[in-house]
Amino acid sequence: MTSAHIWRVCPVLMGVMLFTEQIHAAASQSLPVSGPDVATESVEFDLDMLKGRNIDPKAASYFADAPRFSEGAHAVSLSVNGGSRGRAIATFDKEGQLLFTTALLDAAQLLNPGQAEKKPEDINARFLATYPMTQVQLKPGKGEVGLVVPTDALRAPDSDIGSFAEGGTAALLNYSLLGMNSVFSNSRSEFRSLDTVAGFNIGDWLVRSRQSYTAYDGNSRTEHLYTYGQKTFTSLKSTFQGGQINIANSLFSGDAITGVQIVPEDGLRAGARNSGAVAEGVANSTARVEVRQNGALIQSSVVPPGPFTLTNLPLLSTSTDLDVTIIEADGSRRMFSIPAASFGGGVQGAAPGYSFAAGQYRPLGSDRSSAKPNVVTGSGTWALNRHTTATAGLMAADGYQAAGWATHHGLTPTTSLGLRQVVSNATDESRKGTQVSASLSTQATQKLSLGLSATHQTEGYRDLADTTYRQQDAQWYQTRYRDQFTTSASWSDETLGGFRLSHSYSSQFDNQSTQRLLGSWSKNFKHATVSLNVEKSLGETGPYGHGNAAYLSVTMPLGKGSLRTYVNNDERGTRTGASYSQQINDTFGYRMQGERDSVNRETDLSVSTNLLPRYTQANLGYSRSGKDSTSYNASLTGGVVAHNEGITFSPYEVNDTYSILSVGDVSGVKVTTPQGPVWTDAWGKAVAPGMQAYQNNRMEIVAKSLPRNVDIVNGYKELKVGRGSVTNVDFGVVASRRILLNATYADGRPLDKGLAVSSSNQYVTTVVDKGQVFLPTVEPGARLTVALPADKTCVLDFTLAPKADTEAFFETVNAVCNNVQEQAL
């Protein structure tokens, strides 16, 4: 338990612990409470001992049966069947018995058989009647509540498909803005890009539209990539899409059409988030990396010097290669391609079901003069057994037909094999051919994993896209690839470290070929981590050189950050450098780097910062290469959601399924979500931007981010949502005023230790040393009574400030015991 948690319950516990310790020291016997319906023998107390300790014997009757929480709501540590459920607000009746409220059942992840009931007491009665074997274990001295419940009272971690939240209405805008200025001795260069996704959700329907804008040295380009609508029909376990879409069946995936399609829900891949496509390389300086597919820019990122990895690239097609360009700080460029075979090519296992798509072919990228044939395709996937799926399908278009099959088989628990074949007939060209793909992945031993993918096509094979090009050169197909291979191997050892080697090879029908080799090694030592990355291009790679490089680095902790020194060697020479990076807190981190070029004997400097100011993400960078090259870069990413309670900003991209979080009207509260931490705005709102459809999503308030005068009603939520839904998640909080009274008699003497304090004839707490009285919560004008010796009482007179101090765990107030009178019987 954190110090914040302890202090949140201290006002309650200090009085209760003192009182119960003393009062049970005078007890002759006691029995533990095992459940709400289990009878317990009353405890008999030594009244003379209580009087000797200055404790009112009448107040002791409250604890005659067992230690108790006082009436009302208290923050407690909750456990269910031995498993922790974190912090929760528990409510107790005037007898100190736990009440099963909706908030408590949610926090405990228990079923609520009384959900239709309106009164809290009815919910409590219904739960106990439904699960009479429930046991309650109260530990007021520790602020703990333990529940032992029948297993059928537990909420299923993964219930049936029909049990999920759905509906909701909201609109969104995701943005990714990048700017880079470079100044050279005799020239300058500017680059700008803006990528946006706009849309809305309503009634489990979602609409999305993606646009991109790029400007480079005065030449600008705007591209509209797609607009589509989508809805999942759970009764059919399928998803419908209409508009500008990409065909999503597992055989002919990736072709862009304007039309409609229906695919199995589990087979739908969320493009950018689950593409599996990875671009790896080594940058020689602070460089810009552009990734294009079919000529369209799908990602642009600024990377620091050294090895880089761009993961989950937002593919437009699963069967088209990626072109990667590394633009260094001095303007030089290096290019390489990533074969489509390396990210599956449609041979991976698909969910059983049927897919259908129909529409008009839609050219991507810059090829707007392409033909736009009408196309229809369908496929089916069947589970042959627990380890094998099979797929078959057909495609027909104007002047084009294709048929194919695929299978995915788990050879062993750690080895899988995928095969795919498509045969085509381009009638306008009188060309027939076939394409065959295979992939194999295995965890050969505990230390060794291997991967292999290969694609071969005959000269007469055509994709649908191939038949749409209006080529002037009849021999254009000679530049198409004939074979593509990728291999990878990873091996790890505690003594020698981890090794990874990957190789890609591609050959064309004109006998040109390209090869690329990547290798890495890393080892963690006691005070440092050493890594070596090697990149080598083999064969023809175009006008930008071979791109060979070796990068050796040593990283070690230094203060609150880390220091990295490195040596980088490529065709332009050897460079040595050092960088220091530190993440100061959740919202700010920075990186500084210096590098020396051994050939030109020049020094390069760079500084970058990463900012997460709660409602957006920003990166700022500066670099100077030698004497005549300076670059500045800045990026801004995030999302904006408009909903029925206002506008809320997100520091992350908002996906197709998301939630609006409410934490009362408290701002700045940190909440962990499946996609990362978010913070509430001035109105207590935040966005959980990425909810996993039809899976359990956990969200939890970070207690130390709450103001000190606020308690959590239920700081933990677990929610299952339908695709396309926008759910509202309310974290109830209770603002309370915790008061430490310095109570005295009218003559100024502190109240005696051990006197009982009550409100409306209900015990509240006990006077502790020096007349101090801790109150867990109190409202202005509250009437507190103290039981004095000789059967007398008095009223505590005190005055609270108009507003509570949100930065203090409790307020300190002076109180005087006035109006002494005989205690009523």
N, C-alpha and C positions, 0 to 999 in steps of 0.2 A: 504494500500500500504506500502510495506516495505521500509526501508531507502535505500536499494540497488536500488529499483525501482525508488524512488524519485531522487536519484543522477544520474540515467541513463538518465533522461529527463531534469535535472536541466539546463544544458547548453542551451538547446532550450528554456525552459520555462522562465528563468530569463530575457532574452532579450525580449521575446514576451510579458510576463506579464507586464513588466515595460512600454513598448512602448504602448501596447493596453490600459492599465489603463490611461495613460496620454492622449493618442490621443482621446479616447472616452469620456474623461472628457470635451473635447472641442466640442463634437458632439451635434448637435441640435436634432437629431432623429436617431433611428435605428430600424431594424426589424430582428427577429430571422430567421436563416436559417433552414428550415424544410425539405429540400430535394434538390437534385441536379438540379431538373428541375423547382423549385419554384422560381419565380421572386421576387427580393427584391429591395426596394427603396434604392438608394444611400444615404449615410449619408453626411450631410454638416457640415464642421468643422469651428471653429472660428480660422482663420489663425493667427490673432494677438496673441491669447492665445498660439498657438503652438510655435510661434516665441519667446514668452515670456518664454516658458519652454525649449527653445533652441532645438526644434525639427524641422527637415527639413519638411516643408509643402508638398513638392513633394513626400517624402516617405510616407506621410499619405494617399496618394491615394490608396496604396496597401490595406488599411483596410477600404476603403470607403463603401464597401458593408456589411461587417461583420468582427468579429474577425477571423483570419486565421492562419493556420499553414503555415510556409514557404515551398517553393518547396523542394521536396526530400522525403527521408524516415525518419520516426520518430517512436520511441518506444512509444506506447500509451496504455491506458487501454481501452479494447474493450468490449462493451455490445451489445447484440442482443435481441430485443423485451423485454428489461428490465432485461435480464439474463446476468450475467457476463461471459465473455469468456477469462478472464485473460489478460496477456500481449501479444501484437502482434506488428509487424512492419507494419505501414501504410504508403502508398506512396501518395504524393500530387502533383498536377500539378502546373504550374507557377501561376495559379489564386487561389491556395490554396484549390482546390476542391479534394475530396477524389477519388482515383482511385481504382477500384475493381480488384485487382490482384489475381492470383492463390493462393499465400501465404495468403492473407487476407481472401479469401473465405474458405480456409482450417481452418484457425484459428477461423473464425466465424461459422464454421460448416454449410455452405450454399452450395447449389448445384452450379455447375459451368457449365452453358449452353455453355460457350465458351471454353471448355476444348481442343477442336481441334485447336483453334486459336494459332498462334505462337507469335503474337505481343501483349504486355500488353495492348495497347490501344484498340485492337480488343476484348480482353477478357472483358474489362470494358464496351465497347459499347454493347456487346452481353448481358451482365448481365442486364444492365439498360433497354435494349430494351425488354428483356424477363420479367422483373419484374419492370415495370414503376412506380408502386406505392411505391417503396422503398424510405424511408426517411433517411437522414443523419443528425445527430446532432453533430456538432463539438464544442468542448470546449477546444480551444488551451491553455487557461489560466490554465486549470487543466490537460492537457495532456490526454484528454478523447475523444473517438469517440463512439457515440451511433448509432445503426442501427435499424430501424423499417422496417421489410420486410414482404411480404405476407407469410402466413404459408406454401404455396406450394414451397417456396424457401428454406425451412429448410430441412436439411438432415434427413432422417428418422432414429430414434435411433435404430431401428431393422428392417432393410429392408428385402426384400425377399431373398430366399436362393441363388439366382443367383448373388447377389451383394456382392462379397467378393474377396479378393486378393488370388491368387493361384500361384503355381509354385515355382521356386527357387531351388538352388542346394547348399548343404553344407554337411559336415561330422562332427560327434561329438564323444566325449568320456566323459562319466560321471564317476566319481570315488568317492569312500568312503573308506578311509583308517583308520584303528584303530589299535593302539598298546598299550599293557599294560604289565608292568613288576611288579612283586610282589616278595619281599624278606622277608623270614621268618627267624627265629632263626637257623633252621637247613636245610633249603631248599629254593628254589626259583622257580618261575613260570613265564612263558612267554606266552603271547597270541598275535597273529597277525591276522588281517583279511583285505581283500581287495575285494571290490565289484565293478565291472565295468559294464557299459552298453556302447557298441560301436555301431555305425551305421551311416547311411547317409540318406539324403532326396534328391530326384530328381524327378521333374515333378509330385509332389504331391504323389509320392510313398515314403514310408519310410521303412527302414530295421533296425532292432534292434537285438542285441545279448548281453545276460547277462551272466556273469561269476562270480564266487566267489572263494576265496582262504582263507583257515583258517589254522593256525598253532598253536598248543597248546602243550607246553612242548616237543618239538621235533617231534610230530606227525602232519603231514600236510595233507591237503585234498583240492583238486581242483574239483570244480563242474561247469559244463556247464549247465545252467538252460534253456536257449531257444535261438533260432534264428528264426526270422520270417520276412516276408515282408507284407506290408499293403497298401491299397489304398481305398479311399472313392469315390464312384461313385455317384455324387450328383443327376444325372438324375434318379437313382434308389433309392436314399436316403438310400443307404446301403454301408457297408464297407466290403471289401474282405481281408482276411488274409490267408497266406500260409506259411508253415514251421513248426517249433516246437511251437505249440500254445496251449492254453487252450480253451476248448469248452465254448462258451459265450452265449448260449441260456439260457433262464430263468428257465428251468426245469432240465437240466442235466449239469449245469455250473460246471466248475472246472476240469473235466477230461482232462489230458494232452495227446495230440496226435501229431503225425507228419502227417500233412495233410493240408486240406484247409477248410475254412468256410466262409460264408457270413452272416452278421447279420445287422439288422437295425442300421443306424448310431447313432440315439439317444439312442439306447440300449447298445452301446458299453461303457464299463466301463474302465477307465484308471487305472486299477489295484491299484497301490500303492497310487495314488492320491485320489481316490474316493472309496476305499474299505469299509470304515466305520468300519473296525475292530479296536478295542481298547484293549490295555492291561494295566490294572491298578494294582498297588500294593504299598508296602511300603518297602524301602530299609533301612537296619539298619546301613549301612556305605556307603562309596563311592563304589558302586557295579557295576558289569557288568551284563546287562540283555540280555539274548539270547532268541530269538523267533524262533521256528522251526515249519515247517509244512511238513508232510510226511518225516521227518528226515532231510530236507534241511533247513539250516540256512537262514532265510529271513531278519532278522534284529539283529544287535548287537549294544548296546548302553551303555555308561557309565552314570550313574545317581548319583546325590548326595544323602546323607542320607535324608530319609523322603519319603512322598508320591510321586509317579511318575505316569505319564500317557503317553503311547506311542500310538499315533493316526495314522490312515490311514496306517496300516501295509501292506506291498506289498504282498498280498496273491498270492499263486500259485493255490489255489482252494477255491471256496466258500462253499464247502460242507465237508471240512476236518477240524478237530479241530486243535487248535494251542497249542503247548507245550512251556511254559514259564519257564525259569530257572533264578533265581537270585543268582549270585555268589558274595558273600560278600568279603570284603577286606581281611579277615582272611582265605579265601578259602572255607568256609562253603557254602552249597547250599540249596536252597529251590525251589520246583517245583510246578506248578499248570497248569491246562489246561483251555482253553477258548473254550466253545462249539461252534460249527459252527452255531448252531441255533441263537446265539446272534448277528451274523452279517448277518441275513436275510435268509440264506439258500435257496435263490432263490425265496422267496415268495413275494418280493417287486414288485411293479408295473413295467411293461416293456413297451417299446414303441411299438405301433402297427406295425406289419410287420411280415416277415417270416425269419426264420433262418435255415441254413443247414450246416452240417459239416460232413466230411468223412476223414478217415485216419487210422493210426495204433497207438494203445495205446502206450504211452511213460511213463515208470515208473519214478517217481521223487525220490529225496533223495538218500538214500543208497540202496534201493531195486532194484538192477540191474538184479537180477535173475528172476524177475517176467515174466509171460507170456505177449506177445505183440499181442493181438488179433486185427484183423481189425474191425473197428467200423464205423457206419453211423448213424446220428441222424438228425431229423428235427422237427421244432415246428412253430407254428403260434400264434400271439397275436392279439386280436381284441378289439377295444373299443366298449363296449356294450352301454354305454351312457357316460355322462360327468363325472360320478363318478366311473365307473366300467370297468375294463379290465379283459379279460379271455384269458388263454393260454392253449394249448394242444400240446402234442408232443410224438414222438416215438424214441426209440433207439434200434439198433440191432447190435450185435457183435458175434464173434465166440463163441458159447456156452452160449449166454446171450441175453435176450430181456427185454425191459422195456417200459412202457407207463405211461403217467402222465398228470395231469392237475393242473392249478393254477388260482387263481383269486385274484384281489386286488380291494378293495372297500372303497371309502370314505363315511363312515357312516354319518358323520357330517363334517362341515368345519374344525374341530379340532380333528377328530377321524378317524383312518384308520384301516382296517382289511385285513390281508393277509392269504390265505389258499393254501396249496399245498399237493398233494398226488401223489406218484409214486408206481406202482406195478411192481415187477420184477419176472423173471423166469430164474434161473441159471440151464440150462439143464444138464450140466456136473455133477452137484451135486444133481439134481432132487429136487431143493429147490425153493419154491415160497413164496413170502411175500409182505408186503406193508410198506411204510413209510409215515407218515402224519406229516405235520408241520403247525403251525399257529403262527401268530404274531399280536399283537394289540398294538397300541399306541394312546394316547389321551391326550389332554390338558383339564383335567376335569374341572378345574376352572382357573381363572387368575393366581392363586398361585400354583396350583397342576397339575403335569403331571405324567402320569403312562405309563409303558411299560411292555409287556409280550410276551415271545416267548416260544414255546414248540415243541418238536419233539418226536415222538414215532415210533418205528419200531418193527415188529414181528421178531421172531427168524429166520424165513426163508428168510427174506429180504436180498438182496445183492446189493451193488453198483457195478458198472463195475470194480472198483479197487479191490473189495473183491474177485472177480473171478480170478484175475491175480496172487494172492499170491500162492507160492509153499510151503504150510504148511506141516510140519512133524506130527504135533499134530492134530488129527482129531477133537479135541474139541476146536480148536483155537477160534471159533466164540463165545465161552462163555465169552471171555473178551471184546466183542464188547458191545457198549452201547445199552440199551433198551429204556431209557427215558432221555431226557434232558430238563431242564426248566431254564429259566432266568426271573427274575422280577426286576423292578426298579421303584422307586418313587422319585420325587423331589418336594419339597415344599419350598416356599420363603415367607418371611414376613418382612416388613420394620423394625419392632420392634424386632422380635426374630431371624432374619437372615435366611439363606438358609440351607435346609436339603436335603440330598440325601442318599438313601438306595438301595442297589442292592444285589441280591441273585442268586446264580447259583447252580443247582443240577443235578447230573448225576448218573444213575444206570446202571449196567451191567447185562448181562444174568447170571453171576455166583453169583448174589445178592450182589456184592460189590458196594459201592456207595461213592460218594464224594460230599461235599457241601462247598461253599465259600460265606462268607458274607462280604460286604464292606459298611461302613457307613461314612458319613461326615457331618460336620456342620461348617458354617463360618458366621461371623458377622463383619460388618464394624462399628467401633466406630469412634469418632471424631479424635483421634490421633493414632489409632491402628486398626489392623485387627486380629481377633482371629479365629482360625480354629482347629477342632478336626477331626482326621481320625482314623477309627477303621477297622481292618482286622481280620477275624476269619475263620479258616478252621474247618469244621465239618466232622466227619467220617474218613475213610481211606485216607491218602494222601501220602503213600509211605514211604521211609526210611528217609526222611529229616524233619520230625516233622510236627507240625500242622501249623506253620507260623502265630500264633496269635500275633497281635501288636496293640498298641494304640499310637497315635502321636498327641500331643497338641502343638500348636505354636502360638506365638504372634509376629506380624510384625508391625513395625512402621518406619516412615521416620526419617532419621538421616543425616543431611547435605544434600549432593547431592545423597545419596544412601539410602538403607533401612537396618534396623537391625532386625533380627529375632531371638527370643529365643524360645526354645522348650524343651519338656520333652517327651521321647520315652520309652515305656514299652513293653517288649515282654518276651518270655519264658526264655531269658538269663539275665533278670534283667531290671533295670531302668537306662537310660542315660539322662543327661541334657546337653544342649549346646547352643551355640549362633553363628550366622553367620552374616556377613556384606557383602553386594553386591552393586556394583555401575556400571552403564553403563556410561563410561566417554564420549564417542562420538559414532558416527556410526561404528567405527572400533575397539573399545576396551572396554571390560568390565571385571570385575574380581569378585571373591567371596572368602572370607576367613571364615573358620569355626573351632571352637574348641568344644570338647565334653568330658564329664567326665562320666566314667563308675562307677556306685555305687557299683557293685559287686567286680570287680578286682581293683577298685580304680586306674584306669589308665586314662590318658588323650590322646585323639585322636585329631590330627590336619590335616587340609586339605586346599589346595589353588588351585583354578582353574581360568583360564582365557578363555574368548571367544574372538576370533580375527576375524575381517572381513576386511582383507587388500585389499579390493576392488575387487580382482579377484579370491579369494578363501575364504573358511571358515576354521578356525583352532581352536582347543580347546586343552589346555595343563592343566594337573592336577598333583598334588602331594598330597599324604595322608600318615599319619603315625598313625597306630593303636597300642596303647600300647607301649611296649618297643622292640618288636621283629617282627613287621610287617610294611613294607614300600611299597608303590605302586606308580608307575608313569604311567600316561596314556597320550596319544596324539592322536588326530584325525585330518583328513584333508578331506574336501569334496568340490566338485565343478564340473565344466564342462569345456570342451575345444571345440571350434567350428572352423573348417577350412572352409573358404568360398572363393569366388573369389577375395576378396580384402585382404586376409591374414588370420591370426590366432587370435582369440579373446577368452579370458578366462572369465568364468562366476563364480560368487561365489555360484551359486545354480545349482541343477540338471537341465539339459536342456531337455525339454519334447518333445513330438512328433511334436508340432507346435510352431515355435518360429520366432523371427525377429532379424535382424542385424541393430543396430542403428548407425547413423552417426551424429556427431555434428561438422561439418567442420573437422579441424585437431586439435581441442582443447581437451586437455587431462584433466582428473580429473573432468569432468562435471557430476553432479549427476542427474539421470533420474529416476523418479518413473515409475514402470511397474506393471502389474497385479500380479506378483509374489514377488515384493519387489524392493528396490532401487538398481540401478546398476551405475557404474562409467565408463566413457570413458577412453580408454587406451591412449598410447602415439600417436596413429594415429587417435584419435577421434572416436574410435569404441567401441561398447558395445553390449551385447546380452540381449534381452528381452526373458528370457528362457521359459516362460510359457504363451503362448497366448491361450485364450479360443476359440475353433473352432466355427465358425458361430455365435459368439457373439461379441458385441462391446468391444474393448480393449482400455483403456485409458492410454496414456503415456504423461508425462509432465516433462519438464526441471525445476529443482530447480534453480531459477534465481540467488540466492546468490552464487551458486557454479561456476558461469561463471567468467572468468577474467574481470576486471573492464573496459577493453577497448573493450569488445565484447557485441554486442546487439543481441537479439533473433529475427530472422525473423518470426518464428512461434514456440513458446515453448510448444504447445499443439497439440497432435495427437490423433485421434480416428480412430481405424482401425478394420475392420471385415475381418477375414482370414478363409480360408478353411483348413480342417485337413490335416496335412502333408506338409503344405506350409512353405517356408522360405522367408519371405518378407524383403525388404530393406526399412527402414524408415529414411528419411533424415530430420533432424532438421536444417534448414538453419540458419546460424549466420552471422553477419556482423561485421568485425573488423573495428573499427573507432578510429580516433585520436581526442579526445575532447581537445580543447585548450582554456586556459584562457590567453588572450593577455593583457599585461599591456602597453597600447598604449599611446604614447606621441607625441607632436609636435617636430619639429626639434630642438627647443630651450629647450626641456626637460619638458615642461609643459604637464600635462595629458590632453588627449582629452576631450572636453566638453561633459557632460552628455546629452544623447538624440540624438546624431548624428546617422544617419542611415548608416549601412555597407551593401554593396552589392557585388555581384560577377557576372560578365557577365550581368550586368544591372538587376539582380534579387536581391530583398531584401533578406538579410541573417539574420541580427540581429541588435541590437541597442547598442550603447555605454552606459554603466551604470556608477556608481560612480567611481571616481578616474581613469577614462580612461580605465576601464576594458571592454573587449569584449569577450563574451562567444561564442565559435564556436562548434556546435554539431559534426561536422566532417570536416576535412580539409586534403588535400594532400600536400606533399612538392611541392613548386613552385606555390601554388595557389595565384591568384592575387585578393586582396581585396581592394575595393574602399570605401572611406568615403566621404559622402556629407557634405561639410563645409558651414558655413554661406556665404552670398554674392555670391551664385551660383558658388562656387568653390569646387573642389574635390582634394583628395590626395590619394596616394597609401600607404598601410601599408607594410612596409618592415620588415620581421622577418625570422628567421632561425630555423628549427625544427631539433631535434636530429635524427640521422639515424634510430633509432628504438624507437617505442612507449614504454612507461612504462606501463606494463600490470597490475601493482599493484596500479595504481593511477586512479581515476575517470577522471581526466583531467590533462594535463600538463600546467605548467605556463611558458610563453615565453614573452620576451620583444619585442615590435614593435615600429617603428618610422614612423610617417606620413610624407612622402616625396613626391616630384614631384607634388607640388600644381599647379593646373591649372584651367582654366575656365570650369565650368560644361557644357557638351554638352547638347544641347536642344533636 
